[in-house]
Amino acid sequence: MSLGAFVKNIQNIMRGDSGVNGDAQRIEQLTWLLFLKIYAKKEEEWSFDEDYRSVLPEECKWENWAVDNKDGKALTGDSLLEFVNEKLFKQLKNLKLPEDAPMKHKILRDAFLSTNQYMKDGVLLRQLINEINEIDFDDMKELHAFGDIYETILRSLQSAGNAGEFYTPRAVTDFIVEMVNPKLGEHVADFACGTGGFLTSTLNHLSKDMDNVEDREQFNNAVYGIEKKPLPHLLCVTNMLLHDIDNPQIYNANSLERKVRDYKENDKFEVILMNPPYGGTENEIIKENFPADMRSSETADLFIALIMYRLKQNGRAAVIIPDGFLFGLDNAKTAIKKKLFDEFNVHTIIRLPSSVFAPYTSITTNIIFFDNTGATENTWFYRVDMPEGYKHFSKTKPMKLEHFTDCMNWWKNRQEIKDSETDTYKAKAYTYEEIEQRGFDIDLCGYPTIEEEILSPEETIMRYKEERTALNKKIDEQLQEIEKLLGVKIC
């Protein structure tokens, strides 16, 4: 199977259908079909267990409606559309399952609760299904090639996303997983998992250590994810099945909908890895799930707060956050950062170039690494500079894991690094006292020159508000100092 030919064929087929408009709908249409194809393959494997019982109605099994035996009996045209719209989707959305049903059964129903069938041409739908049937999952080369196809689908989803929804480049997730180094037996969570980038990097990392049946069981229960939006959720579940996770603990829900003080010990995790959505806002009901001083209007801030309530003692976390979190000094941001540094060990902050997520956004991001071992004593900052020969990362020249090589070497042998050309620090440790004196403005070891940025109107407004709030606080502090010196109070 040619990867390029497959992708081109499915794109051409769906572009010919009047019911499918835009990349987002094309991806959703393709994804539910791929999910059912993969699920059929997994059921073949599960059937070797004598106790396994399929919950799929016979007529809804892939081999009974989607496979074309070239005998002229395959469903097509209006008959195929009627079956898919009136029988397949309705039966999958209304599967009757007991409360203790395994996740491998629950995901079948949950995946279709908010999924749509857009195609209106039954002949084109048949052509699309036949293309998918060309994938031979019994052929390891084909399976490997399909992994590449799936990565292509996930990258395509980036351009179909809305503002504030950026899917994390594989190089970044692989770097973070390498630094946090989760182990078999630990449970790794992502409360805004998207298509499962952090979870798949974790599984790839853990798979190197599997030697026996016990390891395989720990591997199957290693990752946990929550995703609010239906399409990324379905993509993530499919991703987990492709990585041989038979009972994916991936839930379609809003992680912020529960009061954080209600979390018990069994709701906590040894490792939490996240790139939470930022730039978004939550309604007042959601904010009420957090302590009054931490009720930020910024979604990413609330996720930082959530992690603090769901990280086990001695647990480790790494979170991608925008620059606004570092320098923001509004009351909620400051309270969240103070709690983070007072109660957790914020040992490392990695500054990333602004074009890491290009071309989807130019918002500059950072990675905060911390653990639940006690209060912060000092925090190392390290700036990842653009590699030689690059002005910006882009769709055709994305960031690669090798671009973190210097950082990974520094991680093992931390030393202060000063850039002699710009007289700025590329790497430096700051004590808790120094950070506290700055009012928890942790915009340190930043980039010496302003990179050219093209921001969306929403991003421009968010950046302006954050910078204005930070500047106003600094002005107020300086006025207070002047009033003290003069011995007067100016109203």
RARA-V591974 format. One record per pair of residues at least 12 apart in sequence whose C-alpha atoms are under 7 Angstrom apart, sorted by the first residue. I is the first residue (numbers start at 1). J is the second residue. If there is no record, write none. Layout:
I:J ; I:J
//
This chain:
1:142 ; 3:145 ; 3:149 ; 10:128 ; 13:124 ; 13:128 ; 14:26 ; 17:119 ; 17:120 ; 17:121 ; 18:120 ; 19:118 ; 19:119 ; 19:120 ; 20:118 ; 20:119 ; 23:160 ; 24:157 ; 24:160 ; 27:153 ; 28:231 ; 29:117 ; 29:118 ; 31:235 ; 35:238 ; 36:62 ; 37:62 ; 40:62 ; 55:105 ; 60:88 ; 66:129 ; 76:122 ; 76:123 ; 76:126 ; 77:121 ; 77:122 ; 77:123 ; 78:122 ; 80:122 ; 81:122 ; 92:109 ; 92:112 ; 93:109 ; 93:112 ; 93:113 ; 95:109 ; 102:247 ; 103:247 ; 103:248 ; 103:249 ; 104:246 ; 104:247 ; 104:248 ; 111:234 ; 114:230 ; 115:230 ; 159:360 ; 164:277 ; 164:278 ; 164:279 ; 164:280 ; 165:277 ; 168:197 ; 170:197 ; 171:399 ; 171:400 ; 171:401 ; 173:197 ; 173:198 ; 173:201 ; 174:201 ; 175:401 ; 177:201 ; 177:202 ; 180:316 ; 182:271 ; 183:206 ; 184:206 ; 184:215 ; 184:218 ; 184:219 ; 185:218 ; 185:222 ; 186:222 ; 186:270 ; 187:222 ; 187:223 ; 187:269 ; 187:270 ; 187:271 ; 188:222 ; 188:223 ; 188:224 ; 188:269 ; 188:270 ; 188:271 ; 188:272 ; 189:223 ; 189:224 ; 189:225 ; 189:269 ; 189:271 ; 189:272 ; 189:273 ; 190:224 ; 190:225 ; 190:226 ; 190:272 ; 190:273 ; 190:274 ; 191:225 ; 191:226 ; 191:227 ; 191:255 ; 192:226 ; 192:227 ; 192:274 ; 192:276 ; 193:225 ; 193:226 ; 193:227 ; 194:227 ; 194:232 ; 194:233 ; 194:236 ; 195:232 ; 195:233 ; 195:235 ; 195:236 ; 196:236 ; 196:239 ; 198:273 ; 199:223 ; 220:245 ; 220:246 ; 223:249 ; 224:249 ; 224:250 ; 225:249 ; 225:250 ; 225:251 ; 226:250 ; 226:251 ; 226:252 ; 226:253 ; 226:255 ; 227:251 ; 227:252 ; 227:253 ; 227:254 ; 228:252 ; 228:253 ; 228:254 ; 229:252 ; 230:252 ; 233:252 ; 237:250 ; 256:286 ; 257:286 ; 257:289 ; 258:289 ; 259:289 ; 259:290 ; 260:289 ; 260:290 ; 260:306 ; 260:309 ; 267:310 ; 268:310 ; 268:311 ; 268:312 ; 269:310 ; 269:311 ; 269:312 ; 269:315 ; 270:311 ; 270:312 ; 270:315 ; 270:316 ; 271:315 ; 271:316 ; 271:317 ; 272:311 ; 272:316 ; 272:317 ; 272:318 ; 273:317 ; 273:318 ; 273:319 ; 274:318 ; 274:319 ; 274:320 ; 275:319 ; 275:320 ; 275:321 ; 276:300 ; 276:303 ; 277:299 ; 277:300 ; 278:298 ; 278:299 ; 278:300 ; 279:298 ; 279:299 ; 279:462 ; 280:298 ; 280:299 ; 281:297 ; 281:298 ; 281:299 ; 282:297 ; 282:299 ; 293:332 ; 293:335 ; 294:332 ; 294:335 ; 294:336 ; 295:332 ; 296:332 ; 296:333 ; 300:321 ; 301:333 ; 305:336 ; 311:372 ; 312:372 ; 313:372 ; 313:373 ; 314:371 ; 314:372 ; 314:373 ; 315:371 ; 315:372 ; 316:370 ; 316:371 ; 316:372 ; 317:369 ; 317:370 ; 317:371 ; 318:367 ; 318:368 ; 318:369 ; 318:370 ; 319:367 ; 319:368 ; 319:369 ; 320:365 ; 320:366 ; 320:367 ; 320:368 ; 321:365 ; 321:366 ; 321:367 ; 322:363 ; 322:364 ; 322:365 ; 322:366 ; 323:364 ; 323:365 ; 323:366 ; 324:466 ; 326:441 ; 326:442 ; 326:443 ; 327:441 ; 327:442 ; 327:443 ; 327:470 ; 328:441 ; 328:466 ; 328:470 ; 329:441 ; 329:469 ; 329:470 ; 329:473 ; 330:469 ; 330:470 ; 334:440 ; 337:440 ; 338:440 ; 341:375 ; 341:376 ; 342:375 ; 342:376 ; 343:374 ; 343:375 ; 344:370 ; 344:371 ; 344:372 ; 344:373 ; 344:374 ; 344:375 ; 344:376 ; 345:370 ; 345:371 ; 345:372 ; 345:373 ; 345:374 ; 345:375 ; 345:376 ; 346:369 ; 346:370 ; 346:371 ; 346:376 ; 346:379 ; 347:369 ; 347:370 ; 347:378 ; 347:379 ; 347:380 ; 348:368 ; 348:369 ; 348:370 ; 348:379 ; 348:380 ; 348:381 ; 349:366 ; 349:367 ; 349:368 ; 349:369 ; 349:380 ; 349:381 ; 349:382 ; 350:366 ; 350:367 ; 350:368 ; 350:381 ; 350:382 ; 350:383 ; 351:365 ; 351:366 ; 351:367 ; 351:382 ; 351:383 ; 351:384 ; 351:446 ; 352:364 ; 352:365 ; 352:366 ; 352:383 ; 352:384 ; 353:384 ; 353:385 ; 353:386 ; 355:392 ; 355:393 ; 356:393 ; 356:399 ; 358:393 ; 358:394 ; 358:395 ; 359:394 ; 359:395 ; 362:453 ; 362:454 ; 362:455 ; 376:432 ; 377:431 ; 377:432 ; 378:429 ; 378:430 ; 378:431 ; 378:432 ; 379:429 ; 379:430 ; 379:431 ; 380:428 ; 380:429 ; 380:430 ; 381:427 ; 381:428 ; 381:429 ; 381:444 ; 381:445 ; 382:426 ; 382:427 ; 382:428 ; 382:445 ; 383:426 ; 383:427 ; 383:445 ; 383:446 ; 384:407 ; 387:403 ; 416:428 ; 422:448 ; 424:448 ; 425:445 ; 426:445 ; 427:445
//
